């Protein structure tokens, strides 16, 4: 049992280290993976995802199909219902009756 565990741990360690070395070698050989060149413009930051951006993206993706439009409509209705409930419960505390 102990021998099996030893060989299992040894194989996992060698596999991980070999994978990392192979990945480093592939990055070194690939010209596009070298990163920004000196004097190049900095890469644009990714925009932060918000609920509106996700819904807008879903609307754009779903415009071609009726299912996509129905999905977006359902999500918007659900979000409106959720926000209404949150507004109603905003004034509720432990002391006040609901």
N, CA, C and O atoms as a printed pandas DataFrame, in Angstrom:
     atom_number atom_name residue_name chain_id  residue_number  x_coord  y_coord  z_coord
0              1         N          UNK        A               1    0.828   -1.194    0.000
1              2        CA          UNK        A               1    0.000    0.000    0.000
2              3         C          UNK        A               1    0.871    1.255    0.000
3              4         O          UNK        A               1    0.600    2.204   -0.735
4              5         N          UNK        A               2    1.914    1.254    0.825
5              6        CA          UNK        A               2    2.789    2.418    0.915
6              7         C          UNK        A               2    3.544    2.620   -0.397
7              8         O          UNK        A               2    3.770    3.755   -0.816
8              9         N          UNK        A               3    3.936    1.516   -1.047
9             10        CA          UNK        A               3    4.628    1.641   -2.334
10            11         C          UNK        A               3    3.717    2.292   -3.379
11            12         O          UNK        A               3    4.153    3.145   -4.152
12            13         N          UNK        A               4    2.470    1.885   -3.390
13            14        CA          UNK        A               4    1.533    2.470   -4.350
14            15         C          UNK        A               4    1.367    3.964   -4.108
15            16         O          UNK        A               4    1.359    4.758   -5.049
16            17         N          UNK        A               5    1.237    4.335   -2.852
17            18        CA          UNK        A               5    1.099    5.759   -2.532
18            19         C          UNK        A               5    2.350    6.523   -2.951
19            20         O          UNK        A               5    2.251    7.631   -3.477
20            21         N          UNK        A               6    3.529    5.937   -2.721
21            22        CA          UNK        A               6    4.784    6.583   -3.121
22            23         C          UNK        A               6    4.811    6.819   -4.623
23            24         O          UNK        A               6    5.113    7.924   -5.074
24            25         N          UNK        A               7    4.495    5.778   -5.407
25            26        CA          UNK        A               7    4.531    5.917   -6.850
26            27         C          UNK        A               7    3.444    6.872   -7.367
27            28         O          UNK        A               7    3.638    7.572   -8.360
28            29         N          UNK        A               8    2.324    6.884   -6.690
29            30        CA          UNK        A               8    1.262    7.815   -7.067
30            31         C          UNK        A               8    1.708    9.258   -6.854
31            32         O          UNK        A               8    1.523   10.109   -7.725
32            33         N          UNK        A               9    2.294    9.526   -5.691
33            34        CA          UNK        A               9    2.766   10.885   -5.395
34            35         C          UNK        A               9    3.910   11.262   -6.326
35            36         O          UNK        A               9    3.957   12.386   -6.826
36            37         N          UNK        A              10    4.832   10.333   -6.563
37            38        CA          UNK        A              10    5.952   10.608   -7.461
38            39         C          UNK        A              10    5.452   10.898   -8.880
39            40         O          UNK        A              10    5.928   11.828   -9.531
40            41         N          UNK        A              11    4.493   10.101   -9.355
41            42        CA          UNK        A              11    3.951   10.320  -10.702
42            43         C          UNK        A              11    3.226   11.647  -10.822
43            44         O          UNK        A              11    3.353   12.338  -11.833
44            45         N          UNK        A              12    2.463   12.009   -9.794
45            46        CA          UNK        A              12    1.758   13.296   -9.829
46            47         C          UNK        A              12    2.743   14.450   -9.826
47            48         O          UNK        A              12    2.565   15.425  -10.556
48            49         N          UNK        A              13    3.786   14.346   -9.003
49            50        CA          UNK        A              13    4.789   15.416   -8.930
50            51         C          UNK        A              13    5.514   15.564  -10.252
51            52         O          UNK        A              13    5.665   16.677  -10.757
52            53         N          UNK        A              14    5.966   14.449  -10.819
53            54        CA          UNK        A              14    6.656   14.521  -12.106
54            55         C          UNK        A              14    5.732   14.995  -13.219
55            56         O          UNK        A              14    6.160   15.726  -14.112
56            57         N          UNK        A              15    4.483   14.590  -13.174
57            58        CA          UNK        A              15    3.536   15.035  -14.193
58            59         C          UNK        A              15    3.295   16.530  -14.144
59            60         O          UNK        A              15    3.270   17.194  -15.181
60            61         N          UNK        A              16    3.116   17.064  -12.944
61            62        CA          UNK        A              16    2.884   18.506  -12.805
62            63         C          UNK        A              16    4.119   19.290  -13.213
63            64         O          UNK        A              16    4.013   20.278  -13.940
64            65         N          UNK        A              17    5.285   18.864  -12.755
65            66        CA          UNK        A              17    6.500   19.602  -13.111
66            67         C          UNK        A              17    6.779   19.505  -14.608
67            68         O          UNK        A              17    7.211   20.478  -15.227
68            69         N          UNK        A              18    6.529   18.321  -15.194
69            70        CA          UNK        A              18    6.723   18.181  -16.640
70            71         C          UNK        A              18    5.758   19.046  -17.427
71            72         O          UNK        A              18    6.139   19.636  -18.438
72            73         N          UNK        A              19    4.525   19.131  -16.983
73            74        CA          UNK        A              19    3.535   19.968  -17.652
74            75         C          UNK        A              19    3.948   21.433  -17.597
75            76         O          UNK        A              19    3.840   22.153  -18.590
76            77         N          UNK        A              20    4.419   21.868  -16.438
77            78        CA          UNK        A              20    4.831   23.266  -16.304
78            79         C          UNK        A              20    6.025   23.585  -17.192
79            80         O          UNK        A              20    6.074   24.653  -17.803
80            81         N          UNK        A              21    6.980   22.676  -17.268
81            82        CA          UNK        A              21    8.141   22.902  -18.142
82            83         C          UNK        A              21    7.716   22.937  -19.611
83            84         O          UNK        A              21    8.191   23.772  -20.380
84            85         N          UNK        A              22    6.837   22.041  -19.987
85            86        CA          UNK        A              22    6.370   22.024  -21.378
86            87         C          UNK        A              22    5.610   23.305  -21.705
87            88         O          UNK        A              22    5.743   23.839  -22.806
88            89         N          UNK        A              23    4.823   23.796  -20.769
89            90        CA          UNK        A              23    4.082   25.033  -20.998
90            91         C          UNK        A              23    5.030   26.214  -21.136
91            92         O          UNK        A              23    4.836   27.072  -21.997
92            93         N          UNK        A              24    6.069   26.263  -20.279
93            94        CA          UNK        A              24    7.056   27.338  -20.384
94            95         C          UNK        A              24    7.772   27.298  -21.722
95            96         O          UNK        A              24    7.998   28.337  -22.342
96            97         N          UNK        A              25    8.130   26.098  -22.171
97            98        CA          UNK        A              25    8.800   25.951  -23.452
98            99         C          UNK        A              25    7.893   26.394  -24.595
99           100         O          UNK        A              25    8.349   27.060  -25.524
100          101         N          UNK        A              26    6.622   26.034  -24.535
101          102        CA          UNK        A              26    5.675   26.432  -25.582
102          103         C          UNK        A              26    5.499   27.946  -25.610
103          104         O          UNK        A              26    5.392   28.545  -26.680
104          105         N          UNK        A              27    5.469   28.560  -24.433
105          106        CA          UNK        A              27    5.343   30.025  -24.390
106          107         C          UNK        A              27    6.575   30.698  -24.960
107          108         O          UNK        A              27    6.473   31.719  -25.640
108          109         N          UNK        A              28    7.736   30.132  -24.685
109          110        CA          UNK        A              28    8.969   30.723  -25.194
110          111         C          UNK        A              28    9.046   30.615  -26.715
111          112         O          UNK        A              28    9.594   31.501  -27.371
112          113         N          UNK        A              29    8.501   29.535  -27.282
113          114        CA          UNK        A              29    8.580   29.335  -28.725
114          115         C          UNK        A              29    7.490   30.071  -29.486
115          116         O          UNK        A              29    7.677   30.395  -30.658
116          117         N          UNK        A              30    6.369   30.341  -28.856
117          118        CA          UNK        A              30    5.258   31.011  -29.534
118          119         C          UNK        A              30    5.506   32.517  -29.547
119          120         O          UNK        A              30    5.655   33.118  -28.483
120          121         N          UNK        A              31    5.553   33.145  -30.732
121          122        CA          UNK        A              31    5.854   34.585  -30.789
122          123         C          UNK        A              31    4.731   35.454  -30.230
123          124         O          UNK        A              31    5.009   36.518  -29.677
124          125         N          UNK        A              32    3.479   35.038  -30.356
125          126        CA          UNK        A              32    2.371   35.868  -29.891
126          127         C          UNK        A              32    2.237   35.836  -28.375
127          128         O          UNK        A              32    1.613   36.726  -27.796
128          129         N          UNK        A              33    2.795   34.858  -27.738
129          130        CA          UNK        A              33    2.618   34.706  -26.296
130          131         C          UNK        A              33    3.701   35.422  -25.491
131          132         O          UNK        A              33    3.753   35.265  -24.271
132          133         N          UNK        A              34    4.542   36.181  -26.122
133          134        CA          UNK        A              34    5.645   36.821  -25.413
134          135         C          UNK        A              34    5.237   38.049  -24.634
135          136         O          UNK        A              34    6.008   38.536  -23.807
136          137         N          UNK        A              35    4.070   38.552  -24.871
137          138        CA          UNK        A              35    3.629   39.727  -24.130
138          139         C          UNK        A              35    3.859   41.002  -24.925
139          140         O          UNK        A              35    4.261   40.955  -26.088
140          141         N          UNK        A              36    3.599   42.148  -24.287
141          142        CA          UNK        A              36    3.724   43.409  -25.011
142          143         C          UNK        A              36    5.179   43.729  -25.324
143          144         O          UNK        A              36    6.079   43.474  -24.524
144          145         N          UNK        A              37    5.380   44.286  -26.496
145          146        CA          UNK        A              37    6.705   44.703  -26.923
146          147         C          UNK        A              37    7.042   46.062  -26.320
147          148         O          UNK        A              37    6.132   46.840  -26.034
148          149         N          UNK        A              38    8.316   46.369  -26.121
149          150        CA          UNK        A              38    8.681   47.685  -25.580
150          151         C          UNK        A              38    8.180   48.801  -26.497
151          152         O          UNK        A              38    8.336   48.733  -27.716
152          153         N          UNK        A              39    7.592   49.804  -25.909
153          154        CA          UNK        A              39    7.069   50.929  -26.665
154          155         C          UNK        A              39    5.656   50.717  -27.187
155          156         O          UNK        A              39    5.081   51.625  -27.787
156          157         N          UNK        A              40    5.092   49.553  -26.973
157          158        CA          UNK        A              40    3.733   49.279  -27.437
158          159         C          UNK        A              40    2.728   49.906  -26.474
159          160         O          UNK        A              40    3.021   50.113  -25.297
160          161         N          UNK        A              41    1.560   50.200  -26.987
161          162        CA          UNK        A              41    0.507   50.784  -26.155
162          163         C          UNK        A              41    0.042   49.746  -25.128
163          164         O          UNK        A              41    0.007   48.553  -25.430
164          165         N          UNK        A              42   -0.314   50.191  -23.917
165          166        CA          UNK        A              42   -0.774   49.232  -22.911
166          167         C          UNK        A              42   -2.094   48.595  -23.326
167          168         O          UNK        A              42   -2.922   49.220  -23.988
168          169         N          UNK        A              43   -2.272   47.367  -22.933
169          170        CA          UNK        A              43   -3.499   46.641  -23.272
170          171         C          UNK        A              43   -4.683   47.267  -22.555
171          172         O          UNK        A              43   -4.559   47.739  -21.425
172          173         N          UNK        A              44   -5.825   47.268  -23.217
173          174        CA          UNK        A              44   -7.036   47.834  -22.622
174          175         C          UNK        A              44   -7.517   46.939  -21.483
175          176         O          UNK        A              44   -7.451   45.712  -21.569
176          177         N          UNK        A              45   -7.997   47.564  -20.428
177          178        CA          UNK        A              45   -8.538   46.807  -19.297
178          179         C          UNK        A              45   -9.896   46.255  -19.666
179          180         O          UNK        A              45  -10.639   46.858  -20.441
180          181         N          UNK        A              46  -10.212   45.107  -19.107
181          182        CA          UNK        A              46  -11.525   44.537  -19.339
182          183         C          UNK        A              46  -12.564   45.350  -18.587
183          184         O          UNK        A              46  -12.340   45.724  -17.435
184          185         N          UNK        A              47  -13.697   45.630  -19.218
185          186        CA          UNK        A              47  -14.744   46.351  -18.500
186          187         C          UNK        A              47  -15.337   45.473  -17.413
187          188         O          UNK        A              47  -15.446   44.257  -17.564
188          189         N          UNK        A              48  -15.715   46.107  -16.324
189          190        CA          UNK        A              48  -16.311   45.366  -15.219
190          191         C          UNK        A              48  -17.734   44.969  -15.600
191          192         O          UNK        A              48  -18.515   45.788  -16.085
192          193         N          UNK        A              49  -18.056   43.698  -15.371
193          194        CA          UNK        A              49  -19.379   43.213  -15.718
194          195         C          UNK        A              49  -20.386   43.661  -14.674
195          196         O          UNK        A              49  -20.171   43.504  -13.472
196          197         N          UNK        A              50  -21.470   44.213  -15.146
197          198        CA          UNK        A              50  -22.576   44.588  -14.275
198          199         C          UNK        A              50  -23.820   43.888  -14.790
199          200         O          UNK        A              50  -23.802   43.276  -15.858
200          201         N          UNK        A              51  -24.887   43.981  -14.034
201          202        CA          UNK        A              51  -26.126   43.342  -14.436
202          203         C          UNK        A              51  -26.646   43.862  -15.765
203          204         O          UNK        A              51  -27.153   43.103  -16.590
204          205         N          UNK        A              52  -26.512   45.168  -15.961
205          206        CA          UNK        A              52  -27.001   45.747  -17.219
206          207         C          UNK        A              52  -26.189   45.268  -18.410
207          208         O          UNK        A              52  -26.742   44.996  -19.475
208          209         N          UNK        A              53  -24.862   45.163  -18.228
209          210        CA          UNK        A              53  -24.035   44.704  -19.338
210          211         C          UNK        A              53  -24.332   43.254  -19.679
211          212         O          UNK        A              53  -24.358   42.881  -20.852
212          213         N          UNK        A              54  -24.555   42.440  -18.663
213          214        CA          UNK        A              54  -24.879   41.045  -18.915
214          215         C          UNK        A              54  -26.204   40.943  -19.653
215          216         O          UNK        A              54  -26.323   40.182  -20.613
216          217         N          UNK        A              55  -27.207   41.709  -19.208
217          218        CA          UNK        A              55  -28.506   41.675  -19.887
218          219         C          UNK        A              55  -28.409   42.218  -21.303
219          220         O          UNK        A              55  -29.044   41.692  -22.218
220          221         N          UNK        A              56  -27.613   43.275  -21.489
221          222        CA          UNK        A              56  -27.460   43.825  -22.835
222          223         C          UNK        A              56  -26.776   42.813  -23.750
223          224         O          UNK        A              56  -27.159   42.660  -24.910
224          225         N          UNK        A              57  -25.771   42.128  -23.229
225          226        CA          UNK        A              57  -25.114   41.097  -24.019
226          227         C          UNK        A              57  -26.043   39.950  -24.342
227          228         O          UNK        A              57  -26.019   39.417  -25.452
228          229         N          UNK        A              58  -26.858   39.569  -23.384
229          230        CA          UNK        A              58  -27.822   38.496  -23.627
230          231         C          UNK        A              58  -28.851   38.938  -24.655
231          232         O          UNK        A              58  -29.282   38.142  -25.489
232          233         N          UNK        A              59  -29.245   40.202  -24.600
233          234        CA          UNK        A              59  -30.214   40.696  -25.577
234          235         C          UNK        A              59  -29.616   40.688  -26.977
235          236         O          UNK        A              59  -30.277   40.306  -27.943
236          237         N          UNK        A              60  -28.350   41.116  -27.079
237          238        CA          UNK        A              60  -27.689   41.109  -28.386
238          239         C          UNK        A              60  -27.541   39.689  -28.919
239          240         O          UNK        A              60  -27.755   39.437  -30.104
240          241         N          UNK        A              61  -27.175   38.771  -28.041
241          242        CA          UNK        A              61  -26.976   37.392  -28.473
242          243         C          UNK        A              61  -28.300   36.723  -28.806
243          244         O          UNK        A              61  -28.352   35.854  -29.677
244          245         N          UNK        A              62  -29.361   37.113  -28.131
245          246        CA          UNK        A              62  -30.635   36.442  -28.319
246          247         C          UNK        A              62  -31.563   37.105  -29.298
247          248         O          UNK        A              62  -32.692   36.643  -29.465
248          249         N          UNK        A              63  -31.147   38.161  -29.952
249          250        CA          UNK        A              63  -32.051   38.852  -30.883
250          251         C          UNK        A              63  -32.434   37.997  -32.070
251          252         O          UNK        A              63  -33.521   38.157  -32.626
252          253         N          UNK        A              64  -31.561   37.096  -32.465
253          254        CA          UNK        A              64  -31.848   36.328  -33.674
254          255         C          UNK        A              64  -32.865   35.223  -33.447
255          256         O          UNK        A              64  -33.449   34.711  -34.401
256          257         N          UNK        A              65  -33.080   34.852  -32.193
257          258        CA          UNK        A              65  -34.039   33.776  -31.938
258          259         C          UNK        A              65  -35.126   34.260  -31.002
259          260         O          UNK        A              65  -34.902   35.127  -30.157
260          261         N          UNK        A              66  -36.277   33.700  -31.161
261          262        CA          UNK        A              66  -37.404   34.061  -30.299
262          263         C          UNK        A              66  -37.158   33.580  -28.875
263          264         O          UNK        A              66  -37.597   34.226  -27.924
264          265         N          UNK        A              67  -36.461   32.454  -28.714
265          266        CA          UNK        A              67  -36.156   31.937  -27.382
266          267         C          UNK        A              67  -35.262   32.903  -26.619
267          268         O          UNK        A              67  -35.458   33.122  -25.423
268          269         N          UNK        A              68  -34.294   33.475  -27.299
269          270        CA          UNK        A              68  -33.389   34.415  -26.650
270          271         C          UNK        A              68  -34.119   35.658  -26.173
271          272         O          UNK        A              68  -33.862   36.156  -25.077
272          273         N          UNK        A              69  -35.024   36.154  -26.993
273          274        CA          UNK        A              69  -35.793   37.338  -26.626
274          275         C          UNK        A              69  -36.701   37.027  -25.445
275          276         O          UNK        A              69  -36.831   37.839  -24.529
276          277         N          UNK        A              70  -37.324   35.866  -25.462
277          278        CA          UNK        A              70  -38.190   35.477  -24.357
278          279         C          UNK        A              70  -37.387   35.311  -23.078
279          280         O          UNK        A              70  -37.852   35.672  -21.998
280          281         N          UNK        A              71  -36.187   34.768  -23.196
281          282        CA          UNK        A              71  -35.329   34.605  -22.024
282          283         C          UNK        A              71  -34.973   35.957  -21.425
283          284         O          UNK        A              71  -35.069   36.148  -20.213
284          285         N          UNK        A              72  -34.567   36.886  -22.263
285          286        CA          UNK        A              72  -34.198   38.222  -21.779
286          287         C          UNK        A              72  -35.399   38.890  -21.123
287          288         O          UNK        A              72  -35.254   39.542  -20.088
288          289         N          UNK        A              73  -36.578   38.738  -21.708
289          290        CA          UNK        A              73  -37.783   39.322  -21.142
290          291         C          UNK        A              73  -38.066   38.723  -19.760
291          292         O          UNK        A              73  -38.403   39.445  -18.822
292          293         N          UNK        A              74  -37.928   37.410  -19.644
293          294        CA          UNK        A              74  -38.146   36.751  -18.355
294          295         C          UNK        A              74  -37.142   37.222  -17.315
295          296         O          UNK        A              74  -37.500   37.442  -16.158
296          297         N          UNK        A              75  -35.901   37.375  -17.717
297          298        CA          UNK        A              75  -34.873   37.831  -16.776
298          299         C          UNK        A              75  -35.171   39.247  -16.313
299          300         O          UNK        A              75  -35.057   39.552  -15.125
300          301         N          UNK        A              76  -35.548   40.106  -17.235
301          302        CA          UNK        A              76  -35.854   41.496  -16.855
302          303         C          UNK        A              76  -37.059   41.561  -15.922
303          304         O          UNK        A              76  -37.057   42.328  -14.959
304          305         N          UNK        A              77  -38.094   40.757  -16.202
305          306        CA          UNK        A              77  -39.256   40.731  -15.318
306          307         C          UNK        A              77  -38.874   40.210  -13.942
307          308         O          UNK        A              77  -39.327   40.737  -12.926
308          309         N          UNK        A              78  -38.049   39.186  -13.910
309          310        CA          UNK        A              78  -37.599   38.641  -12.634
310          311         C          UNK        A              78  -36.761   39.633  -11.854
311          312         O          UNK        A              78  -36.895   39.733  -10.634
312          313         N          UNK        A              79  -35.897   40.370  -12.541
313          314        CA          UNK        A              79  -35.080   41.388  -11.868
314          315         C          UNK        A              79  -35.960   42.507  -11.318
315          316         O          UNK        A              79  -35.717   42.995  -10.214
316          317         N          UNK        A              80  -36.975   42.919  -12.069
317          318        CA          UNK        A              80  -37.877   43.969  -11.598
318          319         C          UNK        A              80  -38.641   43.499  -10.366
319          320         O          UNK        A              80  -38.807   44.253   -9.407
320          321         N          UNK        A              81  -39.106   42.250  -10.395
321          322        CA          UNK        A              81  -39.809   41.705   -9.239
322          323         C          UNK        A              81  -38.880   41.629   -8.027
323          324         O          UNK        A              81  -39.280   41.970   -6.914
324          325         N          UNK        A              82  -37.667   41.191   -8.239
325          326        CA          UNK        A              82  -36.696   41.102   -7.148
326          327         C          UNK        A              82  -36.406   42.479   -6.552
327          328         O          UNK        A              82  -36.369   42.630   -5.331
328          329         N          UNK        A              83  -36.202   43.478   -7.404
329          330        CA          UNK        A              83  -35.904   44.824   -6.910
330          331         C          UNK        A              83  -37.096   45.410   -6.153
331          332         O          UNK        A              83  -36.914   46.112   -5.159
332          333         N          UNK        A              84  -38.316   45.125   -6.619
333          334        CA          UNK        A              84  -39.508   45.591   -5.903
334          335         C          UNK        A              84  -39.579   44.977   -4.511
335          336         O          UNK        A              84  -39.894   45.668   -3.543
336          337         N          UNK        A              85  -39.291   43.693   -4.406
337          338        CA          UNK        A              85  -39.310   43.037   -3.094
338          339         C          UNK        A              85  -38.227   43.602   -2.179
339          340         O          UNK        A              85  -38.445   43.766   -0.978
340          341         N          UNK        A              86  -37.075   43.896   -2.744
341          342        CA          UNK        A              86  -35.993   44.454   -1.931
342          343         C          UNK        A              86  -36.358   45.834   -1.405
343          344         O          UNK        A              86  -36.037   46.176   -0.267
344          345         N          UNK        A              87  -37.026   46.623   -2.233
345          346        CA          UNK        A              87  -37.451   47.955   -1.795
346          347         C          UNK        A              87  -38.492   47.848   -0.684
347          348         O          UNK        A              87  -38.467   48.629    0.268
348          349         N          UNK        A              88  -39.399   46.894   -0.799
349          350        CA          UNK        A              88  -40.428   46.717    0.224
350          351         C          UNK        A              88  -39.821   46.249    1.536
351          352         O          UNK        A              88  -40.270   46.666    2.603
352          353         N          UNK        A              89  -38.828   45.407    1.479
353          354        CA          UNK        A              89  -38.224   44.864    2.683
354          355         C          UNK        A              89  -37.126   45.757    3.249
355          356         O          UNK        A              89  -36.596   45.464    4.321
356          357         N          UNK        A              90  -36.774   46.828    2.565
357          358        CA          UNK        A              90  -35.689   47.691    3.013
358          359         C          UNK        A              90  -36.028   48.356    4.347
359          360         O          UNK        A              90  -35.135   48.568    5.168
360          361         N          UNK        A              91  -37.262   48.679    4.573
361          362        CA          UNK        A              91  -37.650   49.334    5.816
362          363         C          UNK        A              91  -37.887   48.370    6.964
363          364         O          UNK        A              91  -37.989   48.794    8.115
364          365         N          UNK        A              92  -37.975   47.102    6.676
365          366        CA          UNK        A              92  -38.263   46.102    7.710
366          367         C          UNK        A              92  -37.039   45.892    8.602
367          368         O          UNK        A              92  -35.908   45.803    8.125
368          369         N          UNK        A              93  -37.297   45.817    9.903
369          370        CA          UNK        A              93  -36.241   45.519   10.865
370          371         C          UNK        A              93  -36.719   44.369   11.734
371          372         O          UNK        A              93  -37.814   43.840   11.543
372          373         N          UNK        A              94  -35.897   43.994   12.675
373          374        CA          UNK        A              94  -36.291   42.907   13.573
374          375         C          UNK        A              94  -37.455   43.320   14.485
375          376         O          UNK        A              94  -38.247   42.473   14.898
376          377         N          UNK        A              95  -37.559   44.597   14.794
377          378        CA          UNK        A              95  -38.602   45.071   15.710
378          379         C          UNK        A              95  -39.921   45.318   15.008
379          380         O          UNK        A              95  -40.977   45.249   15.636
380          381         N          UNK        A              96  -39.878   45.606   13.714
381          382        CA          UNK        A              96  -41.138   45.976   13.038
382          383         C          UNK        A              96  -41.810   44.723   12.482
383          384         O          UNK        A              96  -41.138   43.812   11.998
384          385         N          UNK        A              97  -43.149   44.687   12.557
385          386        CA          UNK        A              97  -43.867   43.541   11.973
386          387         C          UNK        A              97  -43.872   43.630   10.457
387          388         O          UNK        A              97  -43.824   44.723    9.892
388          389         N          UNK        A              98  -43.931   42.501    9.812
389          390        CA          UNK        A              98  -43.914   42.509    8.339
390          391         C          UNK        A              98  -45.301   42.386    7.783
391          392         O          UNK        A              98  -45.480   42.375    6.565
